[in-house]
């Protein structure tokens, strides 16, 4: 009863008043409908259009603007594309083979593919694109394991690695492009036409697109946006018909009601970091007790307004790698938490740090602290601005930290848990963990990878070097009743191109 009362009290926190309208989470990408718009919220006379920032780059690998990134899958394609479960599906690639030592991959590209200027796609274009992406801010971390890509005017591409990665195709949805005379050309279904200077840009359906499927629209006008307020106004007045957003993100934009939210799974994990080098959380029994004392379902449904998927494992529940047996070993149980705390003995005061700039995460930190306090622990939440938060992380000035990170699509945890990993702020170091991480990374896609994943997650459930809370959904927003059939994924709001616009 005590925990139920706590949950009810937290459900009424003022911070929740600013939450976006809730949903039951994505099922087959069915949209969440908010209140139907009134006539004052905009009519249907404005044709369907997409927003674009003409002053920001639309370069396929250098683009950092979110609205412009949303447009890129309509212009460019990768060797593979990721589906909603983060499984790689071949796109520009026809077949592939891994060497026996796992350090070299050979990809055969599809024949007959051309860029939008008519130039035939070759392995050299793919190699140049991957090598450029390795040096880019957007893709450098994902492609850190690549040592090179090479190809000639034929269709055979070779990629070399510093260590085996059996899920390499999941990392290769990087745009392949041709850059010439300051212009970029892609192999995608649309081409950018019109003038940026005159703010009259249009996406026009390509002739001779290699997939040849029917497209939702022959012409998609682009509405110019110059600042955040313009984007909100353009969407609310239907001058822009679709935007992508993280509704639980820091500084999430405040769109009016009258939209449909098409949620999709992401690799962004919210999780607890334990300081395993100093302080009480060096004790694995205490870490397990804290993990068992996390009511992830209530955090997801109440504090994050159902915009996240609760997860006890460091892999999205949407992935086939999610191992329910390992997850069950970390499920919420007041009785198990109490028994483990009794085994752990006397525990001093615990400090939980969280970035103060995100109300969803600060509410979650307060909730966790009160859950643990109700079990007899003393937990102090320190809400720090971004600079102080990073400083505390880097200096190890915490016992617990509520954090967020975007995992790579292969769900490799080496940076978080490998000895000396770049994101291993908790200082975890274990030869067994390192060996299991390497085995998982090397395992090929399919059954063998699932088996090695299960061994890794069962090990982590015993050692608890970190404690996942949830994986975030992001959303594609469209005006109510205007768009049908969207099946967005993390990498492509228009995945499958099976959507349509109501006239």
SULWOPE-V410522 format. One record per residue. N is the residue number from 1. RES is the residue in one small letter. PHI is phi in degrees with one decimal (none if undefined). Layout:
N&RES&PHI ; N&RES&PHI
This chain:
1&x&none ; 2&x&-62.7 ; 3&x&-71.9 ; 4&x&-64.2 ; 5&x&-64.2 ; 6&x&-61.8 ; 7&x&-61.1 ; 8&x&-64.1 ; 9&x&-64.4 ; 10&x&-68.2 ; 11&x&-63.5 ; 12&x&-100.1 ; 13&x&-57.9 ; 14&x&-57.0 ; 15&x&-58.7 ; 16&x&-74.2 ; 17&x&-63.4 ; 18&x&-90.7 ; 19&x&-68.0 ; 20&x&-69.3 ; 21&x&-55.0 ; 22&x&-82.0 ; 23&x&-144.7 ; 24&x&-88.9 ; 25&x&85.3 ; 26&x&-74.2 ; 27&x&-126.6 ; 28&x&52.5 ; 29&x&58.5 ; 30&x&-62.9 ; 31&x&-77.5 ; 32&x&-93.3 ; 33&x&-100.2 ; 34&x&-90.3 ; 35&x&-57.3 ; 36&x&-63.5 ; 37&x&-68.3 ; 38&x&-86.5 ; 39&x&-56.6 ; 40&x&-70.8 ; 41&x&-86.8 ; 42&x&120.7 ; 43&x&-97.2 ; 44&x&-106.1 ; 45&x&-72.5 ; 46&x&-74.1 ; 47&x&-65.7 ; 48&x&-61.9 ; 49&x&-142.7 ; 50&x&-114.4 ; 51&x&-78.3 ; 52&x&-144.8 ; 53&x&-98.5 ; 54&x&-65.9 ; 55&x&-85.2 ; 56&x&-106.7 ; 57&x&-69.3 ; 58&x&-112.8 ; 59&x&-63.7 ; 60&x&-61.5 ; 61&x&-118.7 ; 62&x&-97.8 ; 63&x&-63.1 ; 64&x&-121.2 ; 65&x&-78.7 ; 66&x&-62.5 ; 67&x&-62.6 ; 68&x&-68.9 ; 69&x&-62.0 ; 70&x&-60.9 ; 71&x&-77.0 ; 72&x&-58.9 ; 73&x&-63.6 ; 74&x&-80.1 ; 75&x&-108.2 ; 76&x&-128.4 ; 77&x&-133.7 ; 78&x&-109.2 ; 79&x&-60.9 ; 80&x&-132.3 ; 81&x&-129.6 ; 82&x&-93.0 ; 83&x&-84.9 ; 84&x&-67.6 ; 85&x&-102.7 ; 86&x&67.0 ; 87&x&-90.9 ; 88&x&-75.3 ; 89&x&-114.4 ; 90&x&-61.8 ; 91&x&-127.1 ; 92&x&-92.3 ; 93&x&-102.9 ; 94&x&-99.0 ; 95&x&-155.7 ; 96&x&-156.2 ; 97&x&-149.0 ; 98&x&-98.5 ; 99&x&-70.0 ; 100&x&-63.1 ; 101&x&-86.3 ; 102&x&76.2 ; 103&x&-100.3 ; 104&x&-143.2 ; 105&x&-123.6 ; 106&x&-116.9 ; 107&x&-116.6 ; 108&x&-103.4 ; 109&x&-80.2 ; 110&x&-65.6 ; 111&x&-88.8 ; 112&x&82.0 ; 113&x&-87.6 ; 114&x&-127.1 ; 115&x&-77.6 ; 116&x&-67.3 ; 117&x&-93.3 ; 118&x&95.8 ; 119&x&-70.9 ; 120&x&-66.5 ; 121&x&-69.3 ; 122&x&-129.9 ; 123&x&-63.4 ; 124&x&-63.9 ; 125&x&-62.5 ; 126&x&-63.9 ; 127&x&-64.7 ; 128&x&-61.4 ; 129&x&-65.6 ; 130&x&-66.6 ; 131&x&-66.5 ; 132&x&-68.2 ; 133&x&-63.5 ; 134&x&-59.8 ; 135&x&-96.3 ; 136&x&-89.7 ; 137&x&-64.3 ; 138&x&-72.2 ; 139&x&-113.7 ; 140&x&-59.6 ; 141&x&-66.1 ; 142&x&-62.9 ; 143&x&-100.9 ; 144&x&-62.0 ; 145&x&-81.5 ; 146&x&-82.1 ; 147&x&-100.5 ; 148&x&170.5 ; 149&x&-137.6 ; 150&x&-141.6 ; 151&x&-175.1 ; 152&x&-113.1 ; 153&x&-79.7 ; 154&x&-88.3 ; 155&x&-118.1 ; 156&x&-104.0 ; 157&x&-107.9 ; 158&x&-117.6 ; 159&x&-123.0 ; 160&x&-112.0 ; 161&x&-124.5 ; 162&x&-82.6 ; 163&x&-151.8 ; 164&x&-59.4 ; 165&x&-143.3 ; 166&x&-69.0 ; 167&x&-103.9 ; 168&x&-51.1 ; 169&x&-55.9 ; 170&x&-68.1 ; 171&x&-95.3 ; 172&x&-105.6 ; 173&x&-93.4 ; 174&x&-68.0 ; 175&x&-60.1 ; 176&x&-98.2 ; 177&x&-145.9 ; 178&x&-118.6 ; 179&x&-111.5 ; 180&x&-148.8 ; 181&x&52.7 ; 182&x&80.3 ; 183&x&-114.9 ; 184&x&-112.6 ; 185&x&-122.6 ; 186&x&-119.7 ; 187&x&-105.3 ; 188&x&-73.7 ; 189&x&-74.3 ; 190&x&-125.8 ; 191&x&-129.6 ; 192&x&-82.7 ; 193&x&-126.9 ; 194&x&94.7 ; 195&x&-121.6 ; 196&x&-69.9 ; 197&x&-63.6 ; 198&x&-86.9 ; 199&x&52.9 ; 200&x&-131.0 ; 201&x&-86.0 ; 202&x&-142.1 ; 203&x&-94.0 ; 204&x&-115.0 ; 205&x&-59.4 ; 206&x&-81.1 ; 207&x&-88.9 ; 208&x&79.5 ; 209&x&-60.5 ; 210&x&-64.7 ; 211&x&-83.4 ; 212&x&65.2 ; 213&x&-77.5 ; 214&x&-66.4 ; 215&x&-101.1 ; 216&x&-60.8 ; 217&x&-144.9 ; 218&x&-75.6 ; 219&x&-134.8 ; 220&x&-120.3 ; 221&x&-64.1 ; 222&x&-113.8 ; 223&x&-89.5 ; 224&x&-69.4 ; 225&x&-126.4 ; 226&x&-120.0 ; 227&x&-153.4 ; 228&x&-55.8 ; 229&x&-61.1 ; 230&x&-63.7 ; 231&x&-66.5 ; 232&x&-61.1 ; 233&x&-63.9 ; 234&x&-64.2 ; 235&x&-72.2 ; 236&x&-66.1 ; 237&x&-100.6 ; 238&x&68.4 ; 239&x&-76.7 ; 240&x&-129.1 ; 241&x&-97.8 ; 242&x&-156.5 ; 243&x&-138.5 ; 244&x&-111.6 ; 245&x&-159.4 ; 246&x&-106.3 ; 247&x&-69.9 ; 248&x&-113.1 ; 249&x&-80.7 ; 250&x&-65.3 ; 251&x&71.6 ; 252&x&-57.8 ; 253&x&-72.2 ; 254&x&-97.7 ; 255&x&-78.1 ; 256&x&-69.8 ; 257&x&-71.2 ; 258&x&97.8 ; 259&x&-117.2 ; 260&x&-107.6 ; 261&x&-109.7 ; 262&x&-97.4 ; 263&x&-77.9 ; 264&x&-143.0 ; 265&x&-71.4 ; 266&x&-129.8 ; 267&x&-94.5 ; 268&x&-83.3 ; 269&x&-107.1 ; 270&x&-99.0 ; 271&x&-155.1 ; 272&x&-97.2 ; 273&x&-96.3 ; 274&x&-99.0 ; 275&x&-78.3 ; 276&x&-92.5 ; 277&x&-98.0 ; 278&x&-148.8 ; 279&x&89.6 ; 280&x&-61.1 ; 281&x&-77.0 ; 282&x&-67.9 ; 283&x&-81.6 ; 284&x&-64.0 ; 285&x&-65.7 ; 286&x&-64.8 ; 287&x&-59.9 ; 288&x&-65.8 ; 289&x&-61.1 ; 290&x&-63.9 ; 291&x&-66.1 ; 292&x&-72.1 ; 293&x&-95.0 ; 294&x&-104.0 ; 295&x&-84.8 ; 296&x&-64.2 ; 297&x&-64.7 ; 298&x&-66.9 ; 299&x&-59.9 ; 300&x&-68.3 ; 301&x&-77.0 ; 302&x&-98.5 ; 303&x&-74.0 ; 304&x&-103.7 ; 305&x&52.1 ; 306&x&61.7 ; 307&x&-97.7 ; 308&x&-141.1 ; 309&x&-107.7 ; 310&x&-59.4 ; 311&x&-150.2 ; 312&x&-90.9 ; 313&x&-120.4 ; 314&x&-81.2 ; 315&x&-152.2 ; 316&x&-61.6 ; 317&x&-61.1 ; 318&x&-75.8 ; 319&x&-83.2 ; 320&x&-66.3 ; 321&x&-78.0 ; 322&x&-61.4 ; 323&x&-104.8 ; 324&x&-66.8 ; 325&x&-61.7 ; 326&x&-66.2 ; 327&x&-64.3 ; 328&x&-62.0 ; 329&x&-69.4 ; 330&x&-117.7 ; 331&x&-68.1 ; 332&x&-65.7 ; 333&x&-154.8 ; 334&x&-63.2 ; 335&x&-63.8 ; 336&x&-65.2 ; 337&x&-60.6 ; 338&x&-62.9 ; 339&x&-64.4 ; 340&x&-68.5 ; 341&x&-65.1 ; 342&x&-64.9 ; 343&x&-67.0 ; 344&x&-69.8 ; 345&x&80.5 ; 346&x&-66.8 ; 347&x&-123.1 ; 348&x&-74.2 ; 349&x&-67.1 ; 350&x&-106.6 ; 351&x&-110.1 ; 352&x&-109.5 ; 353&x&-101.3 ; 354&x&-153.1 ; 355&x&-70.5 ; 356&x&-71.8 ; 357&x&-86.3 ; 358&x&-124.3 ; 359&x&-67.4 ; 360&x&-65.0 ; 361&x&-73.7 ; 362&x&-66.3 ; 363&x&-64.6 ; 364&x&-64.6 ; 365&x&-63.3 ; 366&x&-60.9 ; 367&x&-62.1 ; 368&x&-62.6 ; 369&x&-60.9 ; 370&x&-72.9 ; 371&x&-60.8 ; 372&x&-68.7 ; 373&x&-63.0 ; 374&x&-64.4 ; 375&x&-93.9 ; 376&x&107.7 ; 377&x&-87.0 ; 378&x&-115.8 ; 379&x&-125.7 ; 380&x&-106.2 ; 381&x&-95.4 ; 382&x&-107.6 ; 383&x&-98.6 ; 384&x&-112.5 ; 385&x&-67.4 ; 386&x&-57.2 ; 387&x&-66.4 ; 388&x&-67.9 ; 389&x&-62.2 ; 390&x&-62.5 ; 391&x&-62.2 ; 392&x&-64.3 ; 393&x&-61.5 ; 394&x&-67.4 ; 395&x&-93.4 ; 396&x&69.7 ; 397&x&-90.8 ; 398&x&-166.0 ; 399&x&-100.8 ; 400&x&-134.1 ; 401&x&-140.2 ; 402&x&-89.4 ; 403&x&-128.8 ; 404&x&-141.5 ; 405&x&-148.7 ; 406&x&-95.6 ; 407&x&-73.6 ; 408&x&-72.0 ; 409&x&-63.7 ; 410&x&-89.8 ; 411&x&56.4 ; 412&x&-74.5 ; 413&x&-104.3 ; 414&x&-59.0 ; 415&x&-65.1 ; 416&x&-86.1 ; 417&x&-125.7 ; 418&x&-70.1 ; 419&x&-56.0 ; 420&x&76.7 ; 421&x&-59.7 ; 422&x&-64.1 ; 423&x&-113.5 ; 424&x&-86.0 ; 425&x&-71.0 ; 426&x&-79.7 ; 427&x&74.4 ; 428&x&-67.2 ; 429&x&-145.8 ; 430&x&-153.4 ; 431&x&-61.6 ; 432&x&-66.0 ; 433&x&-61.5 ; 434&x&-59.3 ; 435&x&-66.9 ; 436&x&-68.2 ; 437&x&-62.7 ; 438&x&-66.4 ; 439&x&-65.4 ; 440&x&-64.0 ; 441&x&-62.2 ; 442&x&-81.1 ; 443&x&-66.8 ; 444&x&-71.6 ; 445&x&-58.4 ; 446&x&112.4 ; 447&x&-62.4 ; 448&x&-65.3 ; 449&x&-66.7 ; 450&x&-62.1 ; 451&x&-67.1 ; 452&x&-69.1 ; 453&x&-62.4 ; 454&x&-61.3 ; 455&x&-63.4 ; 456&x&-63.5 ; 457&x&-68.3 ; 458&x&-66.5 ; 459&x&-62.8 ; 460&x&-65.8 ; 461&x&-66.9 ; 462&x&-83.1 ; 463&x&-88.9 ; 464&x&50.3 ; 465&x&-72.7 ; 466&x&-149.6 ; 467&x&-133.7 ; 468&x&-61.8 ; 469&x&-110.1 ; 470&x&-166.8 ; 471&x&-115.7 ; 472&x&-80.5 ; 473&x&-95.7 ; 474&x&-108.5 ; 475&x&-137.1 ; 476&x&-99.9 ; 477&x&-103.6 ; 478&x&-131.4 ; 479&x&-63.3 ; 480&x&-58.8 ; 481&x&76.7 ; 482&x&-93.4 ; 483&x&-113.8 ; 484&x&-127.5 ; 485&x&80.4 ; 486&x&-67.8 ; 487&x&-131.7 ; 488&x&-67.8 ; 489&x&-126.3 ; 490&x&-57.8 ; 491&x&-96.2 ; 492&x&-154.0 ; 493&x&-65.0 ; 494&x&-113.7 ; 495&x&-51.8 ; 496&x&85.5 ; 497&x&52.8 ; 498&x&-94.1 ; 499&x&-91.1 ; 500&x&-145.7 ; 501&x&-113.0 ; 502&x&-73.2 ; 503&x&-73.2
